[in-house]
């Protein structure tokens, strides 16, 4: 990745981290983006959103806002030392009980991705419904690239599901290229998609 090519002109305010007061709104935004994929493991939605809210790590997030502070979107990332969200077994148990939390943890392990040396792993990008089509996703992607440069990492890696062609086009337009395809086989019935495409 050429760090000099990452655009720095942003019409939307971007910042690292987020205040505690934003946890629930970000969790709702995350669920809106990924609930169809996570719903089989985490339900009902109200408990899932509450659990996500306390599991978010503001240190591994980039937030997009308007000039008056309105939350427009968020991009989370994962490194060897930190991650945007952790589905911790103790936290799962507090929200879902023992048996349900064990089931959820087992299912979520199927979706878990590990960062590799020299790579920043994008751990979810979400844009508020009211902000779609305003370039928020593109600016968050650029901010993620800049973060990788700051951390002296060579690549950004992400995974996009085959039922989200709009996101695939955005990533391709922003310089990401596919390097692998993971077929879920029978697990597609759990998550609602057949393949995950890895792009860097």
Secondary structure as UniProt FT lines:
FT   HELIX           3..5
FT   STRAND          13..16
FT   HELIX           20..22
FT   HELIX           23..38
FT   TURN            39..41
FT   HELIX           45..55
FT   HELIX           58..60
FT   STRAND          61..65
FT   TURN            67..68
FT   STRAND          71..78
FT   HELIX           89..96
FT   HELIX           98..109
FT   TURN            110..111
FT   TURN            117..118
FT   STRAND          119..127
FT   HELIX           129..131
FT   TURN            132..135
FT   HELIX           136..150
FT   TURN            151..152
FT   STRAND          155..161
FT   TURN            162..163
FT   HELIX           165..173
FT   TURN            174..175
FT   STRAND          178..183
FT   HELIX           185..187
FT   HELIX           188..191
FT   STRAND          195..199
//
